[in-house]
């Protein structure tokens, strides 16, 4: 597998430098016998992510990561904080099912924490709209990957998560955004976070629909499976079929609640 060394798309008002990528050509490690055989290793300690950010303790979570790059959690919609926490947990499970190392799983988690930072520049009226977005509103929402890169300019991260931030909404058939990447052009970490993002969106409540069940979401994603890299979709299915994923969902829900409470508490301060 090889990815583009350089890819640019026209941007309104501002033009960002191309993101340089080196997607690994080596085959992925074979997953351990049985999906997620070692539950403790499936989701690494948050320190694996914190290690990519200077001066963070091993217990650091999404709030600390945001603060470390100059983005106060209280500035974000609490729903975005909770969503990113859940996506990070699911993405770590999927990365583990792919057989990635603990260090790489930590990098996937960090990218998931930061994948939606660009929504800080989206109007709360759009983020909290009680209904479906209009075409014009969705066009604004689709700018959040680009705005995320702008917000991370100058952030002193030891791991470059810009490919994940920019390309987690790309689809293998080229219908994604913002750059219309296809197939293996989409970086592995972006594809992992992208499928976790979709799963969480489907299984979360919206003002215009109730949350889907896990089985309902899986059925819909099966129809759309060509949207993601084949090995990523297969790993997602293995993770979803494992007995540890249910526990991961509970962990994610509890953690998201705690992060939301922290964010709300900070806002009130």
MILORO-215175 format. One record per atom (N, C-alpha, C): x, y, z; atom name. Coordinates in steps of 0.02 Angstrom, whole numbers, plus 50000, padded with zeros to 5 digits. Example, Ala and Ser with C-alpha at 12.3 -4.5 7.8 and 13.67 -1.06 7.14 Angstrom:
u, v, w, papa
50660, 49716, 50390, N
50615, 49775, 50390, CA
50660, 49835, 50390, C
50642, 49888, 50354, N
50684, 49947, 50357, CA
50645, 50002, 50394, C
END
This chain:
u, v, w, papa
50042, 49940, 50000, N
50000, 50000, 50000, CA
50043, 50062, 50000, C
50027, 50107, 49959, N
50062, 50171, 49958, CA
50012, 50227, 49958, C
50030, 50283, 49986, N
49985, 50340, 49989, CA
50017, 50398, 49953, C
49980, 50452, 49944, N
50007, 50510, 49908, CA
50059, 50545, 49950, C
50113, 50566, 49919, N
50162, 50605, 49956, CA
50139, 50677, 49963, C
50092, 50698, 49921, N
50068, 50766, 49924, CA
49999, 50769, 49892, C
49953, 50804, 49926, N
49886, 50811, 49898, CA
49858, 50878, 49919, C
49836, 50918, 49872, N
49808, 50983, 49888, CA
49739, 50989, 49856, C
49695, 51027, 49889, N
49630, 51043, 49860, CA
49618, 51117, 49869, C
49584, 51149, 49822, N
49570, 51221, 49830, CA
49531, 51234, 49893, C
49549, 51284, 49930, N
49515, 51302, 49992, CA
49488, 51372, 49987, C
49427, 51383, 50011, N
49400, 51450, 50011, CA
49438, 51495, 50058, C
49454, 51554, 50037, N
49484, 51607, 50078, CA
49556, 51594, 50097, C
49573, 51532, 50112, N
49641, 51516, 50134, CA
49665, 51453, 50101, C
49729, 51447, 50092, N
49757, 51387, 50061, CA
49809, 51358, 50108, C
49796, 51299, 50130, N
49840, 51268, 50179, CA
49895, 51230, 50142, C
49954, 51224, 50173, N
50006, 51183, 50143, CA
49984, 51111, 50141, C
50007, 51075, 50089, N
49989, 51005, 50083, CA
50015, 50966, 50143, C
49979, 50915, 50161, N
50002, 50871, 50215, CA
50043, 50815, 50185, C
50103, 50805, 50210, N
50147, 50753, 50183, CA
50136, 50688, 50221, C
50129, 50635, 50183, N
50115, 50570, 50213, CA
50165, 50518, 50189, C
50177, 50471, 50232, N
50211, 50410, 50212, CA
50170, 50352, 50241, C
50125, 50325, 50201, N
50085, 50269, 50224, CA
50126, 50205, 50219, C
50126, 50166, 50271, N
50169, 50107, 50272, CA
50152, 50059, 50215, C
50204, 50033, 50183, N
50193, 49983, 50131, CA
50198, 49913, 50159, C
50228, 49907, 50219, N
50235, 49841, 50249, CA
50167, 49814, 50270, C
50160, 49748, 50269, N
50097, 49717, 50291, CA
50087, 49729, 50365, C
50023, 49733, 50385, N
50007, 49742, 50455, CA
50024, 49679, 50493, C
50039, 49688, 50558, N
50050, 49630, 50600, CA
49987, 49588, 50601, C
49996, 49522, 50604, N
49937, 49479, 50610, CA
49906, 49487, 50679, C
49839, 49493, 50683, N
49808, 49499, 50748, CA
49823, 49438, 50791, C
49822, 49447, 50856, N
49833, 49391, 50901, CA
49776, 49341, 50894, C
49789, 49279, 50912, N
49740, 49227, 50905, CA
49676, 49246, 50941, C
49620, 49245, 50904, N
49557, 49264, 50934, CA
49552, 49340, 50936, C
49494, 49368, 50918, N
49487, 49440, 50917, CA
49495, 49470, 50987, C
49541, 49517, 50993, N
49553, 49552, 51056, CA
49562, 49504, 51113, C
49608, 49456, 51103, N
49617, 49404, 51153, CA
49638, 49431, 51220, C
49678, 49483, 51220, N
49700, 49511, 51284, CA
49664, 49578, 51295, C
49612, 49576, 51334, N
49570, 49635, 51343, CA
49609, 49693, 51371, C
49656, 49680, 51416, N
49694, 49734, 51447, CA
49737, 49770, 51396, C
49760, 49733, 51345, N
49803, 49763, 51295, CA
49763, 49795, 51238, C
49698, 49779, 51235, N
49658, 49804, 51179, CA
49652, 49879, 51180, C
49642, 49908, 51239, N
49638, 49980, 51246, CA
49695, 50002, 51291, C
49746, 50035, 51263, N
49805, 50051, 51302, CA
49790, 50105, 51354, C
49834, 50111, 51403, N
49828, 50165, 51451, CA
49830, 50231, 51414, C
49797, 50281, 51440, N
49796, 50345, 51407, CA
49866, 50373, 51400, C
49913, 50348, 51440, N
49981, 50371, 51435, CA
50011, 50358, 51367, C
49985, 50307, 51330, N
50010, 50295, 51263, CA
49994, 50355, 51218, C
49937, 50388, 51230, N
49921, 50448, 51192, CA
49957, 50508, 51222, C
49958, 50511, 51288, N
49988, 50569, 51321, CA
50063, 50574, 51304, C
50094, 50518, 51290, N
50166, 50519, 51274, CA
50180, 50560, 51212, C
50129, 50568, 51170, N
50138, 50607, 51109, CA
50132, 50682, 51121, C
50111, 50700, 51181, N
50101, 50770, 51198, CA
50148, 50789, 51255, C
50190, 50838, 51247, N
50237, 50856, 51300, CA
50203, 50874, 51365, C
50233, 50854, 51420, N
50214, 50876, 51487, CA
50145, 50853, 51509, C
50121, 50797, 51484, N
50057, 50771, 51507, CA
50068, 50709, 51550, C
50030, 50702, 51605, N
50035, 50642, 51646, CA
50006, 50582, 51611, C
50024, 50523, 51634, N
50000, 50461, 51601, CA
49925, 50454, 51604, C
49892, 50487, 51652, N
49820, 50480, 51660, CA
49782, 50530, 51617, C
49817, 50567, 51575, N
49785, 50620, 51536, CA
49731, 50593, 51490, C
49676, 50628, 51485, N
49623, 50610, 51439, CA
49612, 50667, 51390, C
49553, 50667, 51359, N
49540, 50715, 51305, CA
49544, 50787, 51328, C
49519, 50802, 51389, N
49520, 50871, 51412, CA
49591, 50896, 51418, C
49635, 50855, 51448, N
49705, 50875, 51456, CA
49740, 50881, 51388, C
49723, 50837, 51341, N
49754, 50840, 51275, CA
49734, 50906, 51240, C
49670, 50923, 51244, N
49647, 50985, 51213, CA
49682, 51046, 51245, C
49684, 51046, 51312, N
49716, 51102, 51346, CA
49790, 51107, 51327, C
49822, 51050, 51316, N
49894, 51050, 51302, CA
49911, 51083, 51235, C
49862, 51082, 51189, N
49874, 51112, 51124, CA
49840, 51181, 51119, C
49823, 51208, 51176, N
49795, 51276, 51178, CA
49722, 51281, 51160, C
49685, 51225, 51166, N
49614, 51225, 51150, CA
49574, 51206, 51212, C
49552, 51255, 51252, N
49517, 51240, 51314, CA
49453, 51201, 51302, C
49444, 51148, 51341, N
49386, 51105, 51331, CA
49321, 51143, 51340, C
49321, 51194, 51383, N
49259, 51231, 51395, CA
49236, 51269, 51333, C
49281, 51278, 51284, N
49262, 51312, 51222, CA
49223, 51268, 51175, C
49224, 51202, 51187, N
49192, 51155, 51142, CA
49121, 51138, 51165, C
49080, 51120, 51117, N
49015, 51093, 51133, CA
49025, 51029, 51172, C
48991, 51020, 51230, N
49001, 50959, 51269, CA
48988, 50895, 51230, C
48942, 50899, 51182, N
48928, 50840, 51141, CA
48988, 50819, 51099, C
49027, 50868, 51076, N
49087, 50853, 51037, CA
49140, 50820, 51080, C
49147, 50843, 51143, N
49194, 50812, 51189, CA
49175, 50740, 51201, C
49111, 50728, 51217, N
49088, 50659, 51232, CA
49096, 50614, 51171, C
49078, 50640, 51112, N
49084, 50602, 51050, CA
49157, 50583, 51037, C
49203, 50630, 51045, N
49273, 50616, 51031, CA
49301, 50565, 51080, C
49278, 50567, 51142, N
49300, 50517, 51191, CA
49278, 50447, 51170, C
49216, 50441, 51148, N
49191, 50375, 51127, CA
49227, 50351, 51064, C
49235, 50396, 51016, N
49270, 50377, 50954, CA
49340, 50353, 50968, C
49375, 50386, 51016, N
49443, 50365, 51034, CA
49443, 50293, 51061, C
49393, 50277, 51102, N
49389, 50210, 51130, CA
49376, 50158, 51076, C
49327, 50172, 51032, N
49312, 50125, 50978, CA
49371, 50117, 50930, C
49404, 50173, 50914, N
49460, 50171, 50867, CA
49517, 50129, 50896, C
49528, 50135, 50962, N
49581, 50095, 50993, CA
49565, 50020, 50989, C
49501, 50002, 50997, N
49481, 49932, 50990, CA
49494, 49907, 50919, C
49477, 49947, 50870, N
49486, 49928, 50800, CA
49560, 49921, 50784, C
49600, 49969, 50808, N
49672, 49967, 50796, CA
49702, 49904, 50827, C
49677, 49885, 50886, N
49701, 49825, 50918, CA
49683, 49763, 50877, C
49622, 49762, 50849, N
49601, 49706, 50807, CA
49643, 49701, 50744, C
49672, 49757, 50723, N
49718, 49756, 50665, CA
49787, 49730, 50684, C
49800, 49724, 50749, N
49865, 49700, 50771, CA
49917, 49754, 50777, C
49896, 49817, 50782, N
49943, 49871, 50789, CA
49975, 49870, 50859, C
50035, 49898, 50864, N
50071, 49900, 50927, CA
50035, 49948, 50976, C
50052, 49942, 51040, N
50023, 49986, 51090, CA
50039, 50059, 51075, C
50100, 50071, 51052, N
50119, 50140, 51037, CA
50078, 50167, 50979, C
50066, 50126, 50928, N
50027, 50150, 50871, CA
49954, 50157, 50889, C
49928, 50113, 50932, N
49859, 50120, 50956, CA
49853, 50187, 50993, C
49904, 50205, 51031, N
49903, 50270, 51065, CA
49900, 50327, 51016, C
49935, 50321, 50960, N
49934, 50374, 50909, CA
49865, 50378, 50877, C
49834, 50320, 50865, N
49766, 50319, 50839, CA
49718, 50354, 50887, C
49726, 50340, 50952, N
49683, 50370, 51002, CA
49692, 50447, 51003, C
49754, 50469, 50998, N
49767, 50541, 50999, CA
49733, 50574, 50939, C
49739, 50544, 50880, N
49706, 50571, 50821, CA
49631, 50574, 50830, C
49603, 50523, 50863, N
49531, 50522, 50875, CA
49510, 50577, 50923, C
49551, 50587, 50975, N
49536, 50642, 51022, CA
49531, 50709, 50985, C
49574, 50719, 50935, N
49580, 50784, 50902, CA
49545, 50788, 50834, C
49511, 50734, 50813, N
49485, 50733, 50745, CA
49433, 50787, 50731, C
49397, 50808, 50782, N
49343, 50856, 50771, CA
49359, 50926, 50800, C
49423, 50941, 50812, N
49438, 51006, 50841, CA
49415, 51064, 50797, C
49411, 51052, 50732, N
49389, 51104, 50686, CA
49317, 51127, 50699, C
49278, 51087, 50734, N
49209, 51106, 50749, CA
49207, 51166, 50797, C
49264, 51183, 50826, N
49267, 51243, 50868, CA
49250, 51305, 50827, C
49261, 51301, 50761, N
49248, 51359, 50718, CA
49180, 51354, 50683, C
49141, 51302, 50701, N
49074, 51295, 50674, CA
49025, 51327, 50723, C
48977, 51364, 50698, N
48929, 51398, 50741, CA
48891, 51349, 50785, C
48884, 51365, 50850, N
48843, 51323, 50894, CA
48772, 51314, 50868, C
48747, 51363, 50831, N
48680, 51358, 50802, CA
48676, 51298, 50754, C
48731, 51285, 50718, N
48732, 51228, 50672, CA
48745, 51164, 50711, C
48792, 51165, 50757, N
48809, 51105, 50796, CA
48749, 51079, 50836, C
48708, 51125, 50861, N
48653, 51106, 50905, CA
48585, 51111, 50872, C
48584, 51117, 50806, N
48521, 51126, 50771, CA
48474, 51067, 50784, C
48413, 51080, 50803, N
48365, 51026, 50816, CA
48332, 51000, 50752, C
48371, 50971, 50709, N
48346, 50946, 50646, CA
48403, 50937, 50597, C
48387, 50913, 50538, N
48438, 50902, 50488, CA
48465, 50968, 50462, C
48529, 50967, 50442, N
48560, 51027, 50416, CA
48538, 51040, 50344, C
48534, 51104, 50326, N
48522, 51121, 50256, CA
48587, 51109, 50218, C
48582, 51113, 50151, N
48642, 51103, 50110, CA
48695, 51155, 50127, C
48673, 51217, 50139, N
48721, 51271, 50155, CA
48753, 51259, 50223, C
48714, 51236, 50271, N
48742, 51222, 50337, CA
48790, 51162, 50335, C
48773, 51112, 50294, N
48817, 51054, 50289, CA
48882, 51073, 50255, C
48879, 51119, 50207, N
48940, 51143, 50174, CA
48987, 51175, 50225, C
48959, 51211, 50273, N
48999, 51241, 50326, CA
49027, 51186, 50371, C
48986, 51138, 50390, N
49008, 51083, 50432, CA
49066, 51044, 50400, C
49063, 51037, 50334, N
49115, 51000, 50298, CA
49182, 51035, 50298, C
49184, 51097, 50321, N
49248, 51132, 50326, CA
49287, 51113, 50389, C
49256, 51077, 50436, N
49289, 51067, 50500, CA
49356, 51029, 50495, C
49366, 50984, 50448, N
49434, 50954, 50443, CA
49488, 51005, 50426, C
49472, 51052, 50381, N
49520, 51104, 50363, CA
49531, 51151, 50421, C
49478, 51171, 50454, N
49486, 51215, 50511, CA
49523, 51181, 50568, C
49516, 51116, 50573, N
49553, 51079, 50624, CA
49628, 51085, 50613, C
49650, 51081, 50550, N
49721, 51090, 50535, CA
49744, 51159, 50553, C
49703, 51209, 50539, N
49721, 51278, 50556, CA
49730, 51286, 50631, C
49685, 51255, 50670, N
49689, 51261, 50743, CA
49749, 51225, 50772, C
49773, 51174, 50737, N
49830, 51136, 50762, CA
49897, 51163, 50738, C
49895, 51215, 50695, N
49958, 51245, 50673, CA
49997, 51270, 50734, C
50059, 51249, 50739, N
50101, 51271, 50795, CA
50094, 51228, 50857, C
50048, 51180, 50857, N
50042, 51135, 50915, CA
50104, 51090, 50917, C
50132, 51082, 50976, N
50195, 51044, 50982, CA
50179, 50972, 50999, C
50153, 50936, 50950, N
50138, 50865, 50959, CA
50196, 50823, 50932, C
50214, 50771, 50968, N
50268, 50727, 50946, CA
50245, 50681, 50890, C
50180, 50676, 50882, N
50151, 50634, 50830, CA
50110, 50678, 50784, C
50118, 50670, 50718, N
50081, 50710, 50671, CA
50012, 50679, 50660, C
49960, 50710, 50689, N
49892, 50684, 50681, CA
49854, 50722, 50627, C
49889, 50766, 50590, N
49854, 50805, 50539, CA
49820, 50762, 50486, C
49851, 50706, 50463, N
49815, 50665, 50414, CA
49748, 50639, 50440, C
49746, 50620, 50504, N
49683, 50596, 50533, CA
49633, 50653, 50538, C
49655, 50711, 50560, N
49611, 50768, 50568, CA
49582, 50788, 50500, C
49624, 50789, 50449, N
49601, 50812, 50383, CA
49560, 50759, 50346, C
49576, 50696, 50354, N
49549, 50646, 50308, CA
49505, 50593, 50340, C
49479, 50604, 50400, N
49437, 50553, 50431, CA
49368, 50548, 50399, C
49349, 50595, 50356, N
49285, 50591, 50321, CA
49293, 50570, 50248, C
49353, 50548, 50229, N
49362, 50524, 50160, CA
49333, 50453, 50153, C
49312, 50437, 50092, N
49283, 50371, 50077, CA
49321, 50340, 50018, C
49325, 50275, 50019, N
49366, 50241, 49969, CA
49342, 50252, 49897, C
49277, 50268, 49889, N
49252, 50278, 49822, CA
49262, 50350, 49798, C
49294, 50392, 49839, N
49308, 50460, 49820, CA
49253, 50510, 49835, C
49199, 50487, 49868, N
49142, 50531, 49881, CA
49148, 50569, 49948, C
49203, 50558, 49984, N
49211, 50592, 50048, CA
49239, 50662, 50040, C
49256, 50691, 50096, N
49282, 50760, 50095, CA
49337, 50767, 50147, C
49381, 50817, 50140, N
49378, 50875, 50095, CA
49413, 50866, 50028, C
49451, 50812, 50018, N
49495, 50807, 49960, CA
49476, 50751, 49911, C
49425, 50712, 49926, N
49405, 50660, 49879, CA
49457, 50606, 49869, C
49493, 50587, 49922, N
49541, 50533, 49916, CA
49506, 50467, 49901, C
49541, 50420, 49871, N
49512, 50355, 49855, CA
49557, 50299, 49881, C
49527, 50242, 49896, N
49563, 50181, 49913, CA
49618, 50191, 49964, C
49677, 50164, 49947, N
49733, 50166, 49993, CA
49766, 50235, 49998, C
49740, 50284, 49961, N
49763, 50353, 49972, CA
49744, 50376, 50042, C
49691, 50348, 50069, N
49668, 50368, 50136, CA
49714, 50336, 50188, C
49746, 50375, 50230, N
49792, 50348, 50279, CA
49757, 50299, 50326, C
49794, 50250, 50349, N
49766, 50198, 50392, CA
49732, 50227, 50454, C
49766, 50271, 50490, N
49738, 50298, 50551, CA
49674, 50338, 50537, C
49673, 50374, 50481, N
49613, 50412, 50464, CA
49554, 50366, 50450, C
49568, 50310, 50418, N
49515, 50262, 50402, CA
49489, 50229, 50466, C
49533, 50214, 50514, N
49512, 50185, 50577, CA
49467, 50234, 50615, C
49489, 50296, 50621, N
49449, 50346, 50657, CA
49385, 50359, 50619, C
49387, 50358, 50553, N
49328, 50371, 50513, CA
49273, 50320, 50525, C
49290, 50256, 50528, N
49238, 50205, 50538, CA
49212, 50207, 50609, C
49255, 50223, 50657, N
49233, 50230, 50726, CA
49186, 50290, 50732, C
49202, 50343, 50696, N
49161, 50404, 50696, CA
49091, 50389, 50670, C
49086, 50351, 50616, N
49021, 50334, 50588, CA
48981, 50291, 50636, C
49014, 50241, 50666, N
48979, 50198, 50714, CA
48950, 50238, 50772, C
48990, 50284, 50798, N
48965, 50324, 50854, CA
48908, 50370, 50832, C
48913, 50399, 50773, N
48859, 50443, 50748, CA
48794, 50404, 50741, C
48797, 50343, 50716, N
48736, 50304, 50706, CA
48705, 50281, 50772, C
48747, 50266, 50821, N
48722, 50240, 50884, CA
48710, 50294, 50936, C
48716, 50358, 50916, N
48703, 50413, 50961, CA
48636, 50446, 50944, C
48605, 50475, 50992, N
48540, 50507, 50982, CA
48548, 50572, 50943, C
48501, 50585, 50899, N
48498, 50649, 50862, CA
48429, 50679, 50874, C
48424, 50744, 50866, N
48360, 50777, 50878, CA
48306, 50751, 50831, C
48326, 50727, 50772, N
48278, 50705, 50722, CA
48271, 50629, 50718, C
48308, 50592, 50761, N
48301, 50519, 50762, CA
48330, 50490, 50826, C
48304, 50434, 50848, N
48333, 50400, 50906, CA
48397, 50365, 50886, C
48438, 50345, 50934, N
48499, 50308, 50917, CA
48483, 50240, 50888, C
48524, 50218, 50841, N
48517, 50150, 50815, CA
48545, 50101, 50865, C
48521, 50040, 50864, N
48552, 49987, 50903, CA
48619, 49970, 50871, C
48661, 49937, 50909, N
48726, 49917, 50882, CA
48717, 49871, 50821, C
48669, 49825, 50824, N
48658, 49779, 50768, CA
48630, 49817, 50707, C
48587, 49867, 50720, N
48561, 49906, 50664, CA
48615, 49946, 50630, C
48659, 49976, 50671, N
48715, 50014, 50643, CA
48761, 49968, 50602, C
48774, 49909, 50629, N
48818, 49862, 50594, CA
48787, 49841, 50527, C
48722, 49832, 50525, N
48689, 49812, 50463, CA
48695, 49867, 50411, C
48685, 49929, 50431, N
48691, 49985, 50384, CA
48763, 49993, 50361, C
48810, 49985, 50406, N
48880, 49991, 50387, CA
48903, 49935, 50342, C
48871, 49877, 50348, N
48887, 49822, 50303, CA
48870, 49841, 50231, C
48813, 49875, 50222, N
48794, 49898, 50155, CA
48844, 49949, 50129, C
48871, 49989, 50174, N
48917, 50043, 50154, CA
48991, 50024, 50163, C
49005, 49960, 50169, N
49073, 49939, 50188, CA
49127, 49960, 50139, C
49108, 49974, 50077, N
49158, 49996, 50028, CA
49182, 50067, 50041, C
49152, 50100, 50091, N
49175, 50168, 50108, CA
49243, 50167, 50142, C
49262, 50109, 50172, N
49323, 50106, 50211, CA
49372, 50055, 50182, C
49434, 50063, 50200, N
49485, 50015, 50179, CA
49463, 49945, 50203, C
49473, 49895, 50160, N
49447, 49828, 50174, CA
49473, 49800, 50240, C
49538, 49811, 50254, N
49565, 49783, 50315, CA
49538, 49818, 50377, C
49520, 49882, 50369, N
49492, 49920, 50425, CA
49421, 49897, 50439, C
49381, 49887, 50387, N
49313, 49862, 50397, CA
49314, 49793, 50428, C
49359, 49749, 50405, N
49364, 49682, 50433, CA
49383, 49685, 50507, C
49430, 49729, 50525, N
49450, 49736, 50595, CA
49392, 49764, 50637, C
49354, 49810, 50609, N
49295, 49836, 50644, CA
49246, 49780, 50659, C
49234, 49737, 50611, N
49188, 49681, 50622, CA
49215, 49633, 50675, C
49280, 49620, 50674, N
49309, 49576, 50726, CA
49301, 49607, 50795, C
49314, 49673, 50799, N
49307, 49707, 50863, CA
49234, 49706, 50886, C
49188, 49717, 50840, N
49118, 49719, 50859, CA
49093, 49650, 50880, C
49122, 49598, 50853, N
49101, 49530, 50869, CA
49132, 49505, 50934, C
49183, 49540, 50959, N
49218, 49517, 51019, CA
49178, 49532, 51081, C
49190, 49494, 51133, N
49154, 49504, 51196, CA
49178, 49566, 51232, C
49236, 49592, 51212, N
49263, 49651, 51248, CA
49234, 49716, 51223, C
49203, 49716, 51163, N
49178, 49779, 51137, CA
49121, 49806, 51179, C
49077, 49761, 51203, N
49024, 49784, 51246, CA
49051, 49821, 51307, C
49104, 49793, 51337, N
49136, 49826, 51394, CA
49166, 49892, 51373, C
49194, 49894, 51313, N
49224, 49957, 51288, CA
49171, 50011, 51280, C
49111, 49990, 51257, N
49057, 50038, 51249, CA
49038, 50068, 51316, C
49035, 50026, 51367, N
49018, 50051, 51434, CA
49072, 50097, 51460, C
49135, 50078, 51450, N
49191, 50120, 51471, CA
49187, 50188, 51436, C
49174, 50186, 51371, N
49171, 50248, 51332, CA
49114, 50293, 51357, C
49056, 50263, 51370, N
48999, 50302, 51393, CA
49014, 50335, 51461, C
49044, 50296, 51506, N
49060, 50324, 51572, CA
49113, 50378, 51567, C
49164, 50365, 51526, N
49218, 50414, 51519, CA
49191, 50478, 51487, C
49148, 50470, 51436, N
49120, 50529, 51403, CA
49079, 50571, 51451, C
49043, 50537, 51495, N
49003, 50573, 51545, CA
49049, 50613, 51591, C
49104, 50582, 51612, N
49151, 50617, 51657, CA
49182, 50676, 51621, C
49203, 50667, 51558, N
49234, 50722, 51522, CA
49183, 50779, 51512, C
49120, 50760, 51497, N
49070, 50811, 51487, CA
49059, 50851, 51551, C
49058, 50816, 51608, N
49049, 50850, 51672, CA
49107, 50898, 51685, C
49168, 50876, 51669, N
49226, 50920, 51678, CA
49220, 50981, 51634, C
49201, 50970, 51570, N
49194, 51026, 51523, CA
49141, 51075, 51546, C
49085, 51049, 51570, N
49031, 51092, 51593, CA
49052, 51129, 51656, C
49089, 51094, 51700, N
49112, 51126, 51761, CA
49161, 51182, 51747, C
49204, 51171, 51697, N
49252, 51223, 51678, CA
49217, 51283, 51648, C
49163, 51269, 51610, N
49126, 51324, 51580, CA
49092, 51367, 51632, C
49069, 51335, 51686, N
49034, 51372, 51738, CA
49081, 51411, 51782, C
49145, 51392, 51782, N
49193, 51424, 51826, CA
49207, 51496, 51806, C
END
